[in-house]
Amino acid sequence: MKTIRKVLALVLALCIVLALAACGGKPTEESKAPVDPTKGPDATQTEQQPEGPAAASEISVWVYPVGGWGEESKVKPLIDKFTADTGIKVNMEWLSYEGGDDKVNAAITGGNAPDVIMEGPERLVANWGVNGHMVDLADMIDDTDRQEILPAALAAGTSTDGKVYLYPMFNVAHCMAVNYTAVKEAGAEANIDLETRLWTVEQFDATVKALYEKFGGTVAAVYCKGQGGDQGTRELIRNRYGTKLTNAEHTAYTWNTPEVINALTDLKNMDGIAFDASLAGGDEIAKFYQGVLKMAFCWNAAQQLDPNAAGTGEGKTLSGDEIVYMTFPTQEGKAPEEGSGVWGLGIFDSGDEGRIAAAKQFIKYMCDSEHCAEAGDISNFFSCRSMAEGTEIKSNNPLLVEYYSKMMPYMGEYYQITTGWAGARTEWWNMLQEVGAGNDIAETVAAHEAAANAAAG
């Protein structure tokens, strides 16, 4: 049917051109066939009737350190392949989580934002998208995409008004990790189920106690220097007594509950657990990897494959201790709800149709072509396109397949698209800092929940 429509459109256009030529006129803009800028040139169309804006010959792509995509040496071969296949030069910029947001926001203010950005919905959707800086990619999502892409990932990239600001690329279930060598030395290995990777609050507490008695110092840190890796502290706290941190509509925050207050109270009073305002998530991972901490809450499949991106192999600390990943502890008989990590690509609205068209080509190449498997291998996460129901997980890495089978069934909703997320993250780590400083926990939680909801409007 599409071919027939194209032929009819061409015949009609030709008739109009001939008629106008006979009268000495010129073809009007209305005689040009409508186009989809995400698709390549159509052989049936002529130079006099282009499909749409020509793709720019050069774009900029900024990338947060999402798995292996944070490493230029791993990404460059695929980028070079894209350039060779399309003729579009890509200027890559690698961002850090410490200063990346400030750099992007400054670029937006200065009118020189990148064409493409890679990160999660909390930035692309809940921040830059809803504030009018991103291109709506809804026209790139067709019925096949809806069948092949994990529905939760599609939902996470879509704003409440139906605009798509993130084309899903990878996703993972966040988890925590323990130094299994140290656990065995402390005689607490009975608390670690290597088959299911599930454990209870009672088993977790007993393990912390054993490690503290054996090694002293801080066993694990509730890090709260900033927002980096804050999903780990949220999952630790909300899973302890089983609660949600937002309402179901993702329009308000629900921290001020007995479950959250009791979880914070337990952790604050536990020997071996420290609320540490000098550490963000990346700092915690580094100290865990160095053996200073015996547990880490900022963990996922990419970390397990290469702790701290140190290049020394799977599941080992700097000294060679064995690292095992675990779900966050829950009450007896209650399944964990692991934080959902979703990452993808979005386009900043430059107003330049050629650059936008080239940016869409980049997204299609990385997320919806034969190259998406290679892009997934680089990430050390799971391609959203390979995780829809009934789709077989394909990976050359046995650890990824094992991780998927054990952790992904517990992947929870992506609540980070809640209104006012950027401000709520600040309220969250400030709340943890105040709890660590000894402020009244109930009053502190109430105050910061109220501030987060006020900022959300």
Phi, psi and chi 1 to 4 in degrees:
 res  aa     phi    psi   chi1   chi2   chi3   chi4
   1 MET       -  -39.3  -71.7  -61.6  -67.0      -
   2 LYS   -61.6  -40.9  -69.7 -177.5  179.5  177.7
   3 THR   -63.8  -43.2  -58.6      -      -      -
   4 ILE   -61.1  -44.3  -67.3  172.3      -      -
   5 ARG   -62.5  -40.6  -75.7 -163.0  -64.3  -91.8
   6 LYS   -63.5  -43.3  -73.2 -177.8  178.5  178.0
   7 VAL   -62.1  -45.6  171.7      -      -      -
   8 LEU   -61.4  -40.3  -69.7  174.6      -      -
   9 ALA   -63.0  -40.1      -      -      -      -
  10 LEU   -66.8  -43.6  -73.7  170.4      -      -
  11 VAL   -60.7  -45.1  172.1      -      -      -
  12 LEU   -61.5  -44.5  177.1   60.3      -      -
  13 ALA   -62.2  -40.7      -      -      -      -
  14 LEU   -63.8  -42.0 -178.0   58.9      -      -
  15 CYS   -59.6  -42.4  -68.4      -      -      -
  16 ILE   -64.5  -43.3  -66.0  172.0      -      -
  17 VAL   -60.7  -46.6  169.5      -      -      -
  18 LEU   -62.9  -41.7  -67.5  173.5      -      -
  19 ALA   -62.9  -43.7      -      -      -      -
  20 LEU   -67.0  -38.6  -72.2  170.5      -      -
  21 ALA   -62.3  -39.2      -      -      -      -
  22 ALA   -63.1  -28.3      -      -      -      -
  23 CYS   -95.4    3.8  -60.6      -      -      -
  24 GLY    79.3   13.2      -      -      -      -
  25 GLY   -93.0 -174.7      -      -      -      -
  26 LYS  -124.8  155.0  -65.5 -178.7 -179.8 -179.9
  27 PRO   -61.6  140.3  -15.2   24.5      -      -
  28 THR   -89.2  166.3   63.9      -      -      -
  29 GLU   -60.8  -31.1  -73.1  -61.3  -46.8      -
  30 GLU   -67.0  -18.5  -74.7   76.2    8.4      -
  31 SER   -80.9   -6.1   68.5      -      -      -
  32 LYS   -83.9  138.3  -64.0  178.3 -178.8  178.6
  33 ALA   -69.3  140.3      -      -      -      -
  34 PRO   -62.4  151.4   23.8  -33.7      -      -
  35 VAL  -132.8  163.4  -60.0      -      -      -
  36 ASP  -113.1  108.8 -179.1   -9.8      -      -
  37 PRO   -66.5   -9.0   25.5  -34.6      -      -
  38 THR   -82.5  -11.2   68.7      -      -      -
  39 LYS  -103.5  154.5  -66.2  180.0  170.8   59.4
  40 GLY   -74.1  176.9      -      -      -      -
  41 PRO   -58.7  143.8  -22.8   33.5      -      -
  42 ASP  -100.8  126.2 -170.6  -40.1      -      -
  43 ALA   -62.7  -20.2      -      -      -      -
  44 THR   -82.7   -8.0   63.8      -      -      -
  45 GLN  -101.8  151.2  -67.7 -172.1  -40.9      -
  46 THR  -102.2  172.3   67.0      -      -      -
  47 GLU   -66.0  -28.0  -68.5 -177.2    2.0      -
  48 GLN   -73.1  -16.8  -72.6   74.9   30.8      -
  49 GLN  -131.1   73.5  -68.4  176.6  -54.8      -
  50 PRO   -66.8  153.7   26.1  -35.1      -      -
  51 GLU   -69.0  -32.2  -80.8 -158.7  -20.5      -
  52 GLY   174.8 -166.1      -      -      -      -
  53 PRO   -61.4  134.2   22.0  -33.1      -      -
  54 ALA   -67.7  138.4      -      -      -      -
  55 ALA   -66.1  140.2      -      -      -      -
  56 ALA   -63.9  157.0      -      -      -      -
  57 SER   -87.7   -3.5   60.8      -      -      -
  58 GLU  -153.4  135.3 -171.1  170.2  -24.8      -
  59 ILE  -136.0  163.5   58.3  171.6      -      -
  60 SER  -111.8  138.6   57.4      -      -      -
  61 VAL  -129.6  121.2  177.6      -      -      -
  62 TRP  -107.6  135.5  -70.8    9.9      -      -
  63 VAL  -129.0  125.8  177.6      -      -      -
  64 TYR   -75.3  160.5  -79.7   80.8      -      -
  65 PRO   -73.0   71.4   26.1  -34.1      -      -
  66 VAL   -89.0  102.1 -178.5      -      -      -
  67 GLY    54.9 -138.8      -      -      -      -
  68 GLY   -69.8  -11.1      -      -      -      -
  69 TRP   -70.5   -7.1  -86.0   80.1      -      -
  70 GLY   -84.4   -0.6      -      -      -      -
  71 GLU  -116.2  117.1  -59.6  175.5   50.8      -
  72 GLU   -57.7  -40.2 -178.5  176.1    1.1      -
  73 SER   -63.1  -30.0   61.5      -      -      -
  74 LYS   -80.6  -29.5  -66.5 -176.7  177.3  180.0
  75 VAL   -90.2  -33.7  177.6      -      -      -
  76 LYS   -54.8  -42.6 -170.3  175.6 -175.5  -58.6
  77 PRO   -58.2  -38.6  -26.9   36.6      -      -
  78 LEU   -71.9  -38.1 -177.3   55.8      -      -
  79 ILE   -64.0  -42.8  -61.4  -61.0      -      -
  80 ASP   -61.8  -37.0  -70.6  -14.3      -      -
  81 LYS   -65.8  -41.7 -164.1  179.1  -61.5 -177.8
  82 PHE   -59.8  -44.9  169.0   78.0      -      -
  83 THR   -63.7  -42.1  -62.7      -      -      -
  84 ALA   -63.9  -36.5      -      -      -      -
  85 ASP   -79.8  -29.9  -71.4  -12.8      -      -
  86 THR  -113.5  -19.7   64.5      -      -      -
  87 GLY    80.2    6.0      -      -      -      -
  88 ILE   -96.1  119.3  -60.1  171.1      -      -
  89 LYS   -77.4  138.4  179.5 -177.1  177.0 -176.9
  90 VAL  -118.1  121.7 -179.1      -      -      -
  91 ASN   -96.6  107.0  -61.8  -49.9      -      -
  92 MET   -90.0  144.5  -61.5  -69.2  -65.1      -
  93 GLU  -134.1  126.4 -177.1   85.2   25.1      -
  94 TRP  -100.4  120.6  -84.8  -92.8      -      -
  95 LEU   -97.2  158.0  -56.2  171.2      -      -
  96 SER  -107.0  159.2   69.4      -      -      -
  97 TYR   -75.5  -20.4  -79.7  117.2      -      -
  98 GLU   -70.7  -46.6  -73.7   70.7   26.7      -
  99 GLY  -119.2    2.9      -      -      -      -
 100 GLY   -62.4  -44.2      -      -      -      -
 101 ASP   -61.7  -42.9  -70.3   -1.9      -      -
 102 ASP   -62.8  -38.9  -70.2  -20.7      -      -
 103 LYS   -66.7  -43.4 -175.2  168.8 -175.3  174.6
 104 VAL   -65.9  -45.6  174.0      -      -      -
 105 ASN   -62.4  -38.0  -69.9  -29.4      -      -
 106 ALA   -65.9  -37.9      -      -      -      -
 107 ALA   -66.1  -39.0      -      -      -      -
 108 ILE   -62.8  -47.7  -68.3  171.4      -      -
 109 THR   -60.8  -38.1  -58.4      -      -      -
 110 GLY   -82.8   -1.7      -      -      -      -
 111 GLY    76.0   20.1      -      -      -      -
 112 ASN  -131.0   45.3   58.3   -9.3      -      -
 113 ALA   -66.5  154.4      -      -      -      -
 114 PRO   -67.0  162.2   26.9  -36.6      -      -
 115 ASP   -72.0  -44.5  -62.9  -61.0      -      -
 116 VAL  -123.9  141.9  178.9      -      -      -
 117 ILE  -131.2  141.1 -172.6   94.9      -      -
 118 MET  -113.8  120.2  176.5 -170.8  -73.9      -
 119 GLU  -173.0 -157.8 -130.9  -61.7  -82.3      -
 120 GLY  -101.9  171.4      -      -      -      -
 121 PRO   -61.8  -27.5  -24.5   35.8      -      -
 122 GLU   -61.9  -26.9   63.3  -92.1   32.8      -
 123 ARG   -95.9  -52.6  -71.9  176.9  171.8   86.0
 124 LEU   -69.8  -35.6  -86.4   63.7      -      -
 125 VAL   -97.8  -62.0  178.6      -      -      -
 126 ALA   -72.3  -15.5      -      -      -      -
 127 ASN  -113.8  -78.8 -172.9    2.3      -      -
 128 TRP   -69.2  -35.7  -58.4  -42.1      -      -
 129 GLY   -65.6  -57.0      -      -      -      -
 130 VAL   -67.9  -15.9  -61.5      -      -      -
 131 ASN   -93.1   10.0  -72.6  -45.5      -      -
 132 GLY    87.1   16.6      -      -      -      -
 133 HIS   -99.4  -10.2  -57.1  -58.3      -      -
 134 MET  -112.4  156.8  -51.7  -66.7  -68.0      -
 135 VAL   -83.4  136.5  172.9      -      -      -
 136 ASP   -74.0  120.6  179.7    7.7      -      -
 137 LEU  -100.0   16.9  -54.6  178.9      -      -
 138 ALA   -57.8  -30.3      -      -      -      -
 139 ASP   -72.3   -8.3   63.3  -23.8      -      -
 140 MET   -91.7   -9.9  -64.3 -176.8   69.0      -
 141 ILE  -100.4  111.7  -53.0  -64.4      -      -
 142 ASP  -110.0 -175.2   58.3   23.0      -      -
 143 ASP   -62.4  -36.4  -70.6  -18.2      -      -
 144 THR   -64.1  -41.8  -59.6      -      -      -
 145 ASP   -59.3  -41.2  -64.4  -37.4      -      -
 146 ARG   -67.1  -24.7  -66.7 -175.8 -178.7   91.1
 147 GLN   -83.0  -32.8  -68.1  172.2    1.2      -
 148 GLU   -97.0  -22.6  -66.6 -179.3   -9.9      -
 149 ILE   -96.6  138.3  -61.8  174.8      -      -
 150 LEU   -52.9  123.2 -170.7   71.7      -      -
 151 PRO   -55.2  -39.0  -27.5   35.6      -      -
 152 ALA   -62.4  -34.1      -      -      -      -
 153 ALA   -70.7  -40.5      -      -      -      -
 154 LEU   -61.9  -42.8  -83.8  175.3      -      -
 155 ALA   -63.3  -39.0      -      -      -      -
 156 ALA   -65.6  -30.1      -      -      -      -
 157 GLY   -87.1    2.5      -      -      -      -
 158 THR  -113.6  133.1  -54.7      -      -      -
 159 SER   -77.6  170.8   64.5      -      -      -
 160 THR   -65.2  -20.8   54.7      -      -      -
 161 ASP   -95.5   12.2   60.2   -1.5      -      -
 162 GLY    89.0    2.7      -      -      -      -
 163 LYS   -84.1  137.9  -66.8 -179.7  178.7  178.6
 164 VAL   -99.5  113.5  178.2      -      -      -
 165 TYR  -106.6   -7.9  -65.3  121.5      -      -
 166 LEU  -136.0  122.4  176.5  147.1      -      -
 167 TYR   -88.0  115.2 -165.0  106.1      -      -
 168 PRO   -61.1  139.8  -22.0   34.3      -      -
 169 MET  -125.7  -56.4 -160.9  171.3 -174.9      -
 170 PHE  -134.6  159.1  -35.5  117.7      -      -
 171 ASN  -153.8  164.1   66.8  -58.8      -      -
 172 VAL  -161.0  158.4   74.7      -      -      -
 173 ALA   -96.4  123.3      -      -      -      -
 174 HIS   -69.7  156.9  -67.3  -62.4      -      -
 175 CYS  -154.1 -166.1   63.5      -      -      -
 176 MET  -125.8  174.4   63.3  170.6  -67.4      -
 177 ALA  -140.4  154.4      -      -      -      -
 178 VAL  -132.1  149.5  -60.9      -      -      -
 179 ASN   -78.9   99.7 -177.0  -38.4      -      -
 180 TYR   -69.5  -30.8 -168.4   54.3      -      -
 181 THR   -62.6  -44.4  -58.4      -      -      -
 182 ALA   -66.9  -38.3      -      -      -      -
 183 VAL   -60.9  -42.2  167.7      -      -      -
 184 LYS   -66.1  -39.6  -71.5 -171.1  -71.7 -173.6
 185 GLU   -62.8  -31.5  -69.6  179.1   18.4      -
 186 ALA   -85.9   -0.8      -      -      -      -
 187 GLY    72.7   26.9      -      -      -      -
 188 ALA  -114.2   16.2      -      -      -      -
 189 GLU   -65.1  -18.8   63.4  -92.2   32.3      -
 190 ALA   -64.3  -19.1      -      -      -      -
 191 ASN   -82.0  -10.1  -64.9  -41.1      -      -
 192 ILE  -105.8  114.5  -52.5  -64.5      -      -
 193 ASP   -97.1  101.7 -172.2  -26.8      -      -
 194 LEU   -73.3  -13.5  -64.2  177.2      -      -
 195 GLU   -81.2  -48.8  179.2   58.1   33.7      -
 196 THR   -98.1  -24.9   65.5      -      -      -
 197 ARG    63.7   20.3  -54.8  -59.3  172.5  110.1
 198 LEU   -98.9  147.6  -60.5  169.7      -      -
 199 TRP  -153.9  162.3   57.8  -12.6      -      -
 200 THR   -96.0  166.5   65.4      -      -      -
 201 VAL   -58.3  -40.5  165.7      -      -      -
 202 GLU   -61.0  -43.2 -177.4 -179.9    3.4      -
 203 GLN   -68.0  -39.7  -70.0  169.7  -38.5      -
 204 PHE   -61.3  -49.6  168.8   83.7      -      -
 205 ASP   -60.4  -40.4  -68.0   -2.4      -      -
 206 ALA   -65.8  -35.7      -      -      -      -
 207 THR   -69.8  -42.8  -56.0      -      -      -
 208 VAL   -59.0  -44.1  171.4      -      -      -
 209 LYS   -61.6  -45.0 -177.7  175.1 -174.7  -66.9
 210 ALA   -64.4  -42.0      -      -      -      -
 211 LEU   -66.8  -38.7  -70.7  166.8      -      -
 212 TYR   -66.0  -42.4  179.0   72.5      -      -
 213 GLU   -67.9  -31.1  -69.5  176.2  -10.6      -
 214 LYS   -80.7  -44.3  175.4   67.4  176.8 -179.6
 215 PHE  -113.2  -18.4  -60.7  101.1      -      -
 216 GLY    70.2 -175.7      -      -      -      -
 217 GLY    67.7 -158.4      -      -      -      -
 218 THR   -90.0  119.6  -58.8      -      -      -
 219 VAL   -78.6  -43.9  171.7      -      -      -
 220 ALA  -149.2  148.6      -      -      -      -
 221 ALA  -115.6  131.1      -      -      -      -
 222 VAL   -85.3   86.9  179.1      -      -      -
 223 TYR   -72.6  141.8   48.7   87.8      -      -
 224 CYS  -155.0   35.7   45.9      -      -      -
 225 LYS   -68.5  -35.7  178.1 -178.3  178.9 -179.4
 226 GLY  -166.2 -160.7      -      -      -      -
 227 GLN   -83.9  -12.7   67.5 -176.9   26.2      -
 228 GLY   -58.2  120.9      -      -      -      -
 229 GLY    73.5   16.3      -      -      -      -
 230 ASP   -66.1  -12.6   53.8   -1.2      -      -
 231 GLN   -61.2  -30.6   72.1  -81.3   -9.4      -
 232 GLY   -64.5  -44.7      -      -      -      -
 233 THR   -69.8  -34.6   56.7      -      -      -
 234 ARG   -64.0  -44.4  -69.8 -166.1  -59.5  -88.8
 235 GLU   -68.0  -38.3  -58.6  -44.4  -46.1      -
 236 LEU   -58.7  -46.0  173.6   70.6      -      -
 237 ILE   -75.9  -45.2  -70.1  164.9      -      -
 238 ARG   -75.9  -25.5   76.4 -176.5 -176.7  103.9
 239 ASN   -79.0  -21.1  -90.6  -72.9      -      -
 240 ARG   -59.2  -42.0 -171.5  170.8  177.6   88.6
 241 TYR  -119.6    5.7  -72.1  103.9      -      -
 242 GLY    73.6   86.3      -      -      -      -
 243 THR  -150.6  174.1 -170.6      -      -      -
 244 LYS  -108.7  154.6  -57.4  -79.0 -171.3  179.6
 245 LEU  -106.7   -3.2  -61.9  177.8      -      -
 246 THR  -140.2  165.8   72.9      -      -      -
 247 ASN   -77.6  169.4   63.5    5.3      -      -
 248 ALA   -65.0  -27.3      -      -      -      -
 249 GLU   -84.2   -5.9  -63.2   76.3   24.4      -
 250 HIS    59.5   44.5  -62.8  147.9      -      -
 251 THR  -120.4   -6.4   57.4      -      -      -
 252 ALA  -153.2  157.1      -      -      -      -
 253 TYR  -101.0  141.7  -63.1   92.4      -      -
 254 THR  -128.7   60.5   56.5      -      -      -
 255 TRP   -86.0  -28.8  -53.5  -17.4      -      -
 256 ASN   -80.8   73.0 -172.4   20.3      -      -
 257 THR  -131.0  158.0   62.2      -      -      -
 258 PRO   -58.1  -34.3  -25.5   34.3      -      -
 259 GLU   -63.5  -44.9  -69.0   85.1   -1.4      -
 260 VAL   -69.4  -45.5  169.8      -      -      -
 261 ILE   -62.2  -42.9  -67.4  169.5      -      -
 262 ASN   -66.8  -38.1  -70.4  -21.2      -      -
 263 ALA   -63.9  -46.0      -      -      -      -
 264 LEU   -62.6  -39.5  -72.8  167.7      -      -
 265 THR   -63.7  -45.2  -58.6      -      -      -
 266 ASP   -58.5  -49.4  -69.7   -9.0      -      -
 267 LEU   -66.7  -38.4  -66.3  166.8      -      -
 268 LYS   -64.9  -33.2 -177.7   65.2  172.3   62.5
 269 ASN   -91.1    0.0  -66.5  -26.1      -      -
 270 MET   -90.7  123.6 -164.7  179.6  -57.1      -
 271 ASP   -60.8  133.0  -71.0  -23.9      -      -
 272 GLY    98.1  -14.4      -      -      -      -
 273 ILE  -106.2  126.2  -60.1  -69.5      -      -
 274 ALA  -122.8  135.2      -      -      -      -
 275 PHE   -84.7  109.6  -77.2   68.5      -      -
 276 ASP  -115.4  106.9 -165.2  -28.4      -      -
 277 ALA   -79.8    0.3      -      -      -      -
 278 SER   -94.2   -4.4   71.3      -      -      -
 279 LEU  -120.0  136.5  -57.5  178.8      -      -
 280 ALA  -105.1 -178.4      -      -      -      -
 281 GLY   -57.2  -44.0      -      -      -      -
 282 GLY   -64.1  -35.7      -      -      -      -
 283 ASP   -66.8  -39.3  -53.2  -46.0      -      -
 284 GLU   -62.5  -45.0 -177.8 -127.0   29.9      -
 285 ILE   -59.6  -42.9  -66.4  169.9      -      -
 286 ALA   -61.0  -43.3      -      -      -      -
 287 LYS   -70.1  -33.8  -73.7 -169.6  173.5  -65.1
 288 PHE   -65.9  -45.4  174.3   69.0      -      -
 289 TYR   -62.3  -34.9  179.3   66.4      -      -
 290 GLN   -77.2  -10.9  -66.3  160.3    5.3      -
 291 GLY    93.7   -1.6      -      -      -      -
 292 VAL   -68.0  -43.8  176.6      -      -      -
 293 LEU  -101.4  148.6  -60.3  175.2      -      -
 294 LYS  -102.2   -6.7  -52.6  -56.8 -178.4 -172.1
 295 MET  -137.6  154.7  -66.4 -177.6  176.6      -
 296 ALA  -135.9  136.4      -      -      -      -
 297 PHE  -101.1  -12.5  -56.5  129.3      -      -
 298 CYS  -101.0   83.2 -172.6      -      -      -
 299 TRP  -142.0  155.2 -152.9 -107.4      -      -
 300 ASN  -167.0 -172.5   55.8   42.7      -      -
 301 ALA   -62.0  -38.7      -      -      -      -
 302 ALA   -63.7  -39.9      -      -      -      -
 303 GLN   -66.1  -39.4  -63.2  -65.7  -14.0      -
 304 GLN   -64.8  -37.0 -173.4   70.8   25.8      -
 305 LEU   -68.5  -34.9  -76.2  167.3      -      -
 306 ASP  -153.4   84.1 -169.8    1.7      -      -
 307 PRO   -53.2  127.8  -23.9   33.9      -      -
 308 ASN    61.0   17.5 -150.7   34.4      -      -
 309 ALA    50.8   40.8      -      -      -      -
 310 ALA   -88.9   -9.1      -      -      -      -
 311 GLY    74.7   25.4      -      -      -      -
 312 THR  -109.2    5.2   56.5      -      -      -
 313 GLY   109.9 -177.2      -      -      -      -
 314 GLU   -80.8  137.6  -62.5  175.8    2.9      -
 315 GLY    55.2   39.7      -      -      -      -
 316 LYS  -135.0  142.8  -60.6  -69.6 -178.0 -176.6
 317 THR   -81.0  177.7   68.0      -      -      -
 318 LEU   -58.9  -34.0 -171.8   61.7      -      -
 319 SER   -90.1    0.4   62.5      -      -      -
 320 GLY    95.3    4.7      -      -      -      -
 321 ASP   -65.4  148.2  -72.4   -5.7      -      -
 322 GLU   -81.7  132.2 -178.3 -178.1    0.0      -
 323 ILE  -104.9  131.0  -62.7  170.2      -      -
 324 VAL  -121.1  141.0  -60.9      -      -      -
 325 TYR   -90.8  146.9   58.8   88.7      -      -
 326 MET  -139.7  156.2  -62.2  -69.8  -68.4      -
 327 THR   -69.6  165.9   61.1      -      -      -
 328 PHE   -73.3  141.3  -72.7   94.8      -      -
 329 PRO   -67.0  145.7   23.4  -33.1      -      -
 330 THR  -131.8  171.1   60.3      -      -      -
 331 GLN   -67.3  152.2  -64.7  -65.1  -40.0      -
 332 GLU   -49.6  128.4 -179.1   73.9   38.1      -
 333 GLY    83.5    0.2      -      -      -      -
 334 LYS  -109.2  130.1 -172.9  172.2 -179.3   61.4
 335 ALA   -74.4  143.0      -      -      -      -
 336 PRO   -72.0  158.5   28.0  -34.6      -      -
 337 GLU  -124.2   97.4 -174.1  176.6   -5.0      -
 338 GLU   -75.7  145.0  -55.6  -61.2  -77.9      -
 339 GLY   -61.0  139.7      -      -      -      -
 340 SER   -96.2  124.5  173.4      -      -      -
 341 GLY  -100.6  122.1      -      -      -      -
 342 VAL  -128.1  132.9  177.0      -      -      -
 343 TRP  -132.8  152.3  -61.7  -86.4      -      -
 344 GLY  -166.3 -165.6      -      -      -      -
 345 LEU  -116.2  140.1  -61.4  172.1      -      -
 346 GLY  -133.6  166.3      -      -      -      -
 347 ILE  -122.2  125.4  -59.7  173.9      -      -
 348 PHE   -75.7  140.5  -80.3  107.3      -      -
 349 ASP   -82.7   96.4 -168.5   -6.0      -      -
 350 SER   -83.7  -15.8   62.7      -      -      -
 351 GLY    82.6   -3.6      -      -      -      -
 352 ASP   -97.9  106.5 -174.7  -36.6      -      -
 353 GLU   -62.4  -32.7  -67.5  -59.4  -38.0      -
 354 GLY   -66.4  -42.8      -      -      -      -
 355 ARG   -67.9  -38.9  -74.0  167.8   57.3 -171.1
 356 ILE   -64.1  -41.9  -68.1  172.3      -      -
 357 ALA   -62.5  -41.2      -      -      -      -
 358 ALA   -66.3  -37.9      -      -      -      -
 359 ALA   -64.3  -38.1      -      -      -      -
 360 LYS   -66.8  -35.4  -73.4 -175.4  174.0 -177.5
 361 GLN   -61.8  -40.5  -78.7 -166.7   40.1      -
 362 PHE   -61.7  -45.2 -178.0   85.6      -      -
 363 ILE   -63.3  -45.8  -69.6  178.0      -      -
 364 LYS   -60.2  -41.9  -80.9  -70.8 -173.2 -179.3
 365 TYR   -62.1  -42.2 -167.0   91.9      -      -
 366 MET   -83.6  -28.3  -61.2  -61.6  166.5      -
 367 CYS  -116.1  -15.1  -57.4      -      -      -
 368 ASP  -145.9   56.8 -172.9   15.6      -      -
 369 SER  -157.9 -176.2   75.0      -      -      -
 370 GLU   -66.6   -8.6   67.5  -89.1   21.3      -
 371 HIS   -91.1   -6.8  -57.1  -74.9      -      -
 372 CYS   -67.0  -27.7   69.9      -      -      -
 373 ALA   -65.6  -41.5      -      -      -      -
 374 GLU   -65.2  -40.9 -176.1  176.7   -7.8      -
 375 ALA   -61.4  -38.5      -      -      -      -
 376 GLY   -67.0  -40.4      -      -      -      -
 377 ASP   -60.8  -37.7  -72.2  -17.5      -      -
 378 ILE   -63.4  -38.1  -68.5  171.2      -      -
 379 SER   -69.5  -28.3   74.8      -      -      -
 380 ASN    67.6   11.5  -72.1  -23.4      -      -
 381 PHE  -111.8 -162.9  -64.1  127.6      -      -
 382 PHE  -111.1  130.6  -51.3  102.9      -      -
 383 SER   -61.9  128.8  169.6      -      -      -
 384 CYS   -59.4  -26.5  -65.3      -      -      -
 385 ARG   -76.2  -15.0 -166.3  169.4  -72.3  -82.8
 386 SER  -105.8   12.4   70.4      -      -      -
 387 MET  -117.9    2.3  -70.7 -165.0   60.4      -
 388 ALA   -64.4  157.6      -      -      -      -
 389 GLU   -56.7  131.3 -175.2  176.7   -4.2      -
 390 GLY    86.7   -1.4      -      -      -      -
 391 THR   -94.2  132.4  -57.0      -      -      -
 392 GLU   -76.3  133.5  179.5 -175.2   -3.9      -
 393 ILE   -73.5  126.7  -63.1  -61.3      -      -
 394 LYS  -114.7  120.7  -62.2  178.4  177.7   63.5
 395 SER  -156.9  142.8  173.8      -      -      -
 396 ASN   -84.1   -4.3  -66.5  -36.1      -      -
 397 ASN  -105.0  112.6 -167.9  -51.6      -      -
 398 PRO   -58.4  -32.3  -21.4   32.3      -      -
 399 LEU   -65.5  -39.0 -173.0  140.1      -      -
 400 LEU   -63.7  -41.5  -86.9  179.0      -      -
 401 VAL   -63.6  -42.8  176.4      -      -      -
 402 GLU   -64.0  -44.6  175.0 -163.0  -81.6      -
 403 TYR   -60.2  -44.5 -175.8  101.1      -      -
 404 TYR   -57.6  -48.3  168.1   79.4      -      -
 405 SER   -65.7  -30.1   65.4      -      -      -
 406 LYS   -92.9  -33.1  -64.5 -177.4 -174.9  -61.3
 407 MET  -104.6  -37.8  -56.2  -58.2  -63.8      -
 408 MET   -63.7  -28.0  -60.8  -52.0  -76.2      -
 409 PRO   -60.7  -17.7  -27.4   37.1      -      -
 410 TYR  -102.2    7.9  -56.5  110.3      -      -
 411 MET   -64.2  126.5 -172.8  173.1   72.0      -
 412 GLY   -93.9 -173.9      -      -      -      -
 413 GLU   -67.2  157.2   63.5  175.4  -32.8      -
 414 TYR   -94.0   90.6 -160.9   91.8      -      -
 415 TYR   -85.4   -4.3   53.7   78.8      -      -
 416 GLN   -71.7    0.1  -65.8   97.0  -47.9      -
 417 ILE   -93.9   10.2   55.3  173.1      -      -
 418 THR   -61.4  143.4  -57.5      -      -      -
 419 THR   -52.4  134.5  -53.7      -      -      -
 420 GLY    74.2   28.3      -      -      -      -
 421 TRP   -60.9  -40.6 -179.2 -109.4      -      -
 422 ALA   -58.3  -44.3      -      -      -      -
 423 GLY   -71.2  -34.9      -      -      -      -
 424 ALA   -65.1  -34.9      -      -      -      -
 425 ARG   -62.2  -41.2  -62.9 -177.0   80.0 -177.7
 426 THR   -63.7  -42.7  -60.7      -      -      -
 427 GLU   -62.5  -35.1  -64.3  -61.2  -27.4      -
 428 TRP   -64.6  -51.6  179.0  -95.8      -      -
 429 TRP   -74.3  -27.4   58.2  -98.7      -      -
 430 ASN   -66.2  -37.4  -76.8  -22.5      -      -
 431 MET   -61.3  -45.3  177.1 -176.1   75.6      -
 432 LEU   -64.4  -38.1  -63.3 -177.7      -      -
 433 GLN   -60.9  -42.6  -75.8 -171.6   -2.9      -
 434 GLU   -70.1  -36.7  -68.2  175.1   20.1      -
 435 VAL   -61.9  -44.0  169.7      -      -      -
 436 GLY   -63.5  -30.6      -      -      -      -
 437 ALA   -78.2   -6.2      -      -      -      -
 438 GLY   100.5    7.8      -      -      -      -
 439 ASN   -65.6  156.6  -67.5   13.7      -      -
 440 ASP   -58.1  125.4 -177.9   86.2      -      -
 441 ILE   -68.7  -47.2  -66.3  176.8      -      -
 442 ALA   -61.4  -44.2      -      -      -      -
 443 GLU   -65.9  -38.7  -67.5  177.1    1.4      -
 444 THR   -66.1  -45.4  -60.8      -      -      -
 445 VAL   -62.6  -44.9  171.6      -      -      -
 446 ALA   -61.0  -43.2      -      -      -      -
 447 ALA   -65.2  -42.8      -      -      -      -
 448 HIS   -77.8  -30.6  -74.4  -76.7      -      -
 449 GLU   -64.2  -42.6 -176.4 -153.8   68.9      -
 450 ALA   -63.1  -39.8      -      -      -      -
 451 ALA   -66.6  -39.7      -      -      -      -
 452 ALA   -64.4  -41.6      -      -      -      -
 453 ASN   -72.7  -32.1  -77.4  -37.6      -      -
 454 ALA   -66.2  -41.2      -      -      -      -
 455 ALA   -67.5  -31.2      -      -      -      -
 456 ALA   -74.0  -17.1      -      -      -      -
 457 GLY    81.9      -      -      -      -      -
